[in-house]
């Protein structure tokens, strides 16, 4: 058996639904900073499209897309796949 830490980075290929969700989250975050008067911060990307690769820690991806990671929902990732580095897998006993 193997284990994988949720703080490790993974990659996903965004579906059209995933791109829509990520753009909405980033737009809301950018607006929050702007409304708060924070000017010296790089704006988050708001123009993801289907097929874009998105890389982030697994727990953040689960938080951002968790509401549509259920049976019957349109997947935010192409083919429902999450890509990870083999080196991040560690031996484990359960």
Z-matrix of the N, CA and C atoms (Angstrom, degrees):
N
C 1 1.443
C 2 1.522 1 108.81
N 3 1.321 2 116.03 1 151.67
C 4 1.461 3 122.71 2 179.26
C 5 1.528 4 110.08 3 -121.57
N 6 1.327 5 116.38 4 158.16
C 7 1.464 6 121.39 5 173.90
C 8 1.522 7 108.92 6 -126.53
N 9 1.336 8 114.81 7 158.13
C 10 1.458 9 122.39 8 -176.46
C 11 1.519 10 107.50 9 -142.81
N 12 1.330 11 117.11 10 128.19
C 13 1.453 12 121.32 11 -177.83
C 14 1.530 13 110.32 12 -82.33
N 15 1.318 14 117.05 13 134.13
C 16 1.466 15 121.79 14 -178.70
C 17 1.524 16 113.12 15 -65.50
N 18 1.335 17 118.16 16 -13.66
C 19 1.467 18 121.31 17 176.92
C 20 1.530 19 112.35 18 -83.15
N 21 1.336 20 117.09 19 -9.68
C 22 1.462 21 120.32 20 178.17
C 23 1.523 22 110.19 21 -70.35
N 24 1.312 23 115.10 22 151.76
C 25 1.460 24 121.05 23 177.96
C 26 1.515 25 110.90 24 -82.70
N 27 1.321 26 115.88 25 141.89
C 28 1.456 27 123.60 26 176.00
C 29 1.525 28 107.54 27 -131.80
N 30 1.332 29 115.63 28 168.49
C 31 1.459 30 120.90 29 176.35
C 32 1.517 31 109.18 30 -125.33
N 33 1.323 32 115.67 31 149.11
C 34 1.454 33 122.33 32 173.41
C 35 1.523 34 108.34 33 -135.74
N 36 1.324 35 115.91 34 152.21
C 37 1.464 36 121.28 35 170.35
C 38 1.522 37 105.58 36 -97.69
N 39 1.311 38 116.55 37 116.15
C 40 1.459 39 120.53 38 -175.24
C 41 1.529 40 111.46 39 -70.62
N 42 1.335 41 114.99 40 134.76
C 43 1.463 42 120.71 41 168.73
C 44 1.528 43 106.95 42 -80.56
N 45 1.315 44 117.58 43 177.20
C 46 1.466 45 119.27 44 176.87
C 47 1.522 46 110.27 45 -60.95
N 48 1.340 47 117.51 46 -37.33
C 49 1.465 48 121.72 47 177.94
C 50 1.529 49 110.66 48 -65.80
N 51 1.328 50 116.68 49 -42.91
C 52 1.462 51 120.96 50 178.90
C 53 1.515 52 111.97 51 -63.40
N 54 1.336 53 116.45 52 -41.33
C 55 1.466 54 120.51 53 178.32
C 56 1.528 55 110.07 54 -63.96
N 57 1.328 56 116.62 55 -42.18
C 58 1.465 57 120.96 56 178.47
C 59 1.527 58 111.04 57 -60.64
N 60 1.321 59 116.85 58 -44.81
C 61 1.466 60 121.33 59 -179.22
C 62 1.526 61 110.53 60 -64.85
N 63 1.336 62 117.05 61 -47.77
C 64 1.466 63 120.54 62 -177.48
C 65 1.523 64 111.07 63 -64.49
N 66 1.329 65 117.33 64 -39.58
C 67 1.469 66 120.54 65 177.51
C 68 1.527 67 110.93 66 -63.38
N 69 1.328 68 117.09 67 -40.10
C 70 1.457 69 121.29 68 179.36
C 71 1.537 70 110.64 69 -65.53
N 72 1.320 71 117.11 70 -44.92
C 73 1.464 72 121.12 71 179.11
C 74 1.527 73 110.09 72 -60.91
N 75 1.329 74 116.08 73 -47.29
C 76 1.466 75 119.56 74 -178.09
C 77 1.523 76 112.14 75 -67.19
N 78 1.332 77 117.36 76 -37.58
C 79 1.457 78 121.10 77 177.19
C 80 1.532 79 110.39 78 -62.40
N 81 1.337 80 116.36 79 -45.37
C 82 1.460 81 120.89 80 178.28
C 83 1.528 82 111.30 81 -61.61
N 84 1.332 83 116.90 82 -41.39
C 85 1.464 84 121.30 83 179.90
C 86 1.526 85 110.38 84 -66.57
N 87 1.330 86 116.86 85 -44.16
C 88 1.469 87 119.91 86 177.87
C 89 1.532 88 110.79 87 -60.46
N 90 1.323 89 116.91 88 -41.47
C 91 1.467 90 121.29 89 179.75
C 92 1.526 91 110.87 90 -65.11
N 93 1.336 92 116.19 91 -39.37
C 94 1.461 93 121.38 92 177.94
C 95 1.532 94 110.67 93 -58.77
N 96 1.330 95 115.85 94 -47.39
C 97 1.469 96 119.60 95 179.25
C 98 1.521 97 111.32 96 -64.52
N 99 1.332 98 115.89 97 -42.45
C 100 1.467 99 120.09 98 -179.63
C 101 1.529 100 110.69 99 -62.68
N 102 1.327 101 116.90 100 -44.60
C 103 1.465 102 121.22 101 179.57
C 104 1.526 103 112.03 102 -64.68
N 105 1.322 104 115.44 103 -27.99
C 106 1.461 105 120.27 104 179.50
C 107 1.521 106 113.03 105 -85.13
N 108 1.322 107 116.17 106 1.01
C 109 1.459 108 119.76 107 177.46
C 110 1.519 109 113.95 108 80.03
N 111 1.326 110 117.02 109 13.27
C 112 1.466 111 120.41 110 179.33
C 113 1.523 112 107.97 111 -84.65
N 114 1.323 113 116.05 112 114.04
C 115 1.467 114 120.25 113 -173.20
C 116 1.522 115 112.90 114 -110.55
N 117 1.290 116 118.70 115 -25.16
C 118 1.467 117 121.44 116 -174.24
C 119 1.526 118 111.62 117 -94.31
N 120 1.308 119 116.02 118 47.64
C 121 1.456 120 121.00 119 179.13
C 122 1.526 121 108.47 120 -133.40
N 123 1.305 122 115.98 121 139.10
C 124 1.462 123 120.61 122 179.61
C 125 1.531 124 109.28 123 -70.11
N 126 1.329 125 115.66 124 130.53
C 127 1.468 126 119.87 125 179.00
C 128 1.525 127 110.33 126 -66.68
N 129 1.317 128 115.28 127 143.84
C 130 1.457 129 120.91 128 176.42
C 131 1.525 130 110.14 129 -76.11
N 132 1.301 131 116.32 130 148.37
C 133 1.465 132 123.26 131 -179.27
C 134 1.523 133 110.35 132 -60.91
N 135 1.330 134 117.00 133 131.07
C 136 1.463 135 122.50 134 -179.28
C 137 1.525 136 112.14 135 -122.51
N 138 1.332 137 117.32 136 15.50
C 139 1.465 138 118.87 137 -176.16
C 140 1.533 139 113.22 138 -127.14
N 141 1.341 140 115.60 139 38.54
C 142 1.464 141 119.12 140 174.66
C 143 1.528 142 109.48 141 -64.62
N 144 1.329 143 116.22 142 146.56
C 145 1.465 144 122.41 143 175.92
C 146 1.527 145 108.61 144 -131.63
N 147 1.303 146 114.97 145 164.63
C 148 1.463 147 120.62 146 178.23
C 149 1.528 148 110.06 147 -53.72
N 150 1.325 149 115.59 148 132.63
C 151 1.457 150 121.56 149 179.26
C 152 1.514 151 114.36 150 96.46
N 153 1.346 152 117.46 151 -13.02
C 154 1.464 153 119.91 152 177.36
C 155 1.526 154 109.85 153 -65.04
N 156 1.323 155 115.25 154 144.39
C 157 1.462 156 121.39 155 174.91
C 158 1.525 157 107.76 156 -88.86
N 159 1.323 158 115.63 157 129.40
C 160 1.464 159 121.84 158 177.66
C 161 1.521 160 107.13 159 -119.62
N 162 1.332 161 116.74 160 126.65
C 163 1.458 162 121.98 161 -179.56
C 164 1.518 163 109.63 162 -117.49
N 165 1.336 164 115.41 163 131.26
C 166 1.460 165 120.76 164 -178.96
C 167 1.525 166 108.46 165 -164.75
N 168 1.334 167 115.71 166 168.16
C 169 1.463 168 119.56 167 174.63
C 170 1.536 169 108.68 168 -64.34
N 171 1.332 170 115.36 169 144.76
C 172 1.464 171 120.13 170 -176.42
C 173 1.520 172 112.01 171 -55.83
N 174 1.328 173 118.43 172 -41.73
C 175 1.473 174 120.20 173 -176.58
C 176 1.528 175 111.32 174 -64.57
N 177 1.330 176 117.62 175 -32.87
C 178 1.468 177 120.25 176 178.72
C 179 1.528 178 110.02 177 -71.73
N 180 1.328 179 116.58 178 -40.67
C 181 1.464 180 119.90 179 176.75
C 182 1.526 181 109.93 180 -61.80
N 183 1.326 182 116.82 181 -41.47
C 184 1.465 183 120.16 182 178.24
C 185 1.523 184 110.82 183 -63.98
N 186 1.322 185 117.15 184 -38.68
C 187 1.462 186 121.27 185 178.96
C 188 1.528 187 110.81 186 -68.25
N 189 1.324 188 116.97 187 -46.19
C 190 1.465 189 121.13 188 -176.91
C 191 1.526 190 112.65 189 -67.26
N 192 1.321 191 117.42 190 -39.27
C 193 1.462 192 120.91 191 -172.07
C 194 1.533 193 113.45 192 -112.40
N 195 1.324 194 117.34 193 5.26
C 196 1.464 195 121.37 194 -174.43
C 197 1.515 196 115.07 195 -56.46
N 198 1.333 197 117.20 196 -33.95
C 199 1.468 198 119.54 197 -176.78
C 200 1.526 199 112.37 198 -67.34
N 201 1.324 200 118.21 199 -18.42
C 202 1.469 201 119.16 200 178.47
C 203 1.524 202 111.84 201 -115.78
N 204 1.313 203 117.25 202 17.03
C 205 1.463 204 120.98 203 175.18
C 206 1.529 205 109.52 204 -99.97
N 207 1.322 206 114.97 205 55.58
C 208 1.460 207 121.26 206 179.32
C 209 1.528 208 108.89 207 -132.68
N 210 1.327 209 116.04 208 159.31
C 211 1.469 210 120.54 209 179.03
C 212 1.517 211 110.57 210 -55.90
N 213 1.315 212 115.27 211 134.66
C 214 1.453 213 120.97 212 176.18
C 215 1.514 214 114.78 213 89.52
N 216 1.324 215 117.41 214 -9.73
C 217 1.464 216 120.33 215 179.40
C 218 1.519 217 110.46 216 -87.59
N 219 1.325 218 115.03 217 153.36
C 220 1.455 219 120.26 218 173.40
C 221 1.525 220 107.96 219 -69.74
N 222 1.325 221 117.17 220 126.86
C 223 1.459 222 120.84 221 -176.54
C 224 1.518 223 111.08 222 -69.24
N 225 1.342 224 116.91 223 137.86
C 226 1.453 225 120.13 224 175.46
C 227 1.532 226 112.13 225 -77.36
N 228 1.342 227 116.28 226 -6.86
C 229 1.464 228 121.81 227 -178.50
C 230 1.520 229 109.58 228 -120.33
N 231 1.313 230 116.56 229 141.52
C 232 1.456 231 120.58 230 177.53
C 233 1.526 232 108.82 231 -62.08
N 234 1.310 233 115.74 232 128.85
C 235 1.472 234 124.25 233 -177.70
C 236 1.526 235 113.38 234 60.21
N 237 1.337 236 117.59 235 12.91
C 238 1.462 237 121.20 236 178.29
C 239 1.522 238 113.61 237 65.30
N 240 1.325 239 117.39 238 21.56
C 241 1.463 240 121.14 239 -172.71
C 242 1.522 241 112.69 240 -98.89
N 243 1.351 242 114.44 241 143.84
C 244 1.458 243 123.46 242 174.10
C 245 1.529 244 106.55 243 -121.11
N 246 1.325 245 116.62 244 131.13
C 247 1.460 246 121.79 245 -177.26
C 248 1.517 247 109.72 246 -104.83
N 249 1.330 248 115.97 247 136.64
C 250 1.455 249 120.88 248 179.58
C 251 1.513 250 109.70 249 -140.10
N 252 1.314 251 115.76 250 162.17
C 253 1.449 252 123.00 251 -179.26
C 254 1.526 253 109.25 252 -82.57
N 255 1.313 254 116.90 253 130.28
C 256 1.468 255 121.03 254 178.86
C 257 1.526 256 112.42 255 -56.80
N 258 1.333 257 117.01 256 -31.97
C 259 1.468 258 120.37 257 -179.28
C 260 1.525 259 112.43 258 -65.37
N 261 1.344 260 117.41 259 -18.42
C 262 1.465 261 120.96 260 179.28
C 263 1.526 262 112.82 261 -81.56
N 264 1.320 263 117.52 262 -9.41
C 265 1.458 264 120.98 263 177.05
C 266 1.520 265 109.35 264 -83.47
N 267 1.302 266 116.23 265 129.37
C 268 1.472 267 121.62 266 -178.82
C 269 1.526 268 108.67 267 -119.57
N 270 1.336 269 116.15 268 147.47
C 271 1.462 270 120.27 269 176.47
C 272 1.523 271 109.74 270 -64.02
N 273 1.331 272 115.22 271 144.33
C 274 1.459 273 119.94 272 -178.95
C 275 1.519 274 110.06 273 -149.61
N 276 1.300 275 113.73 274 153.15
C 277 1.470 276 121.23 275 172.65
C 278 1.523 277 107.08 276 -121.80
N 279 1.310 278 114.59 277 135.44
C 280 1.469 279 119.68 278 179.94
C 281 1.506 280 108.80 279 -117.92
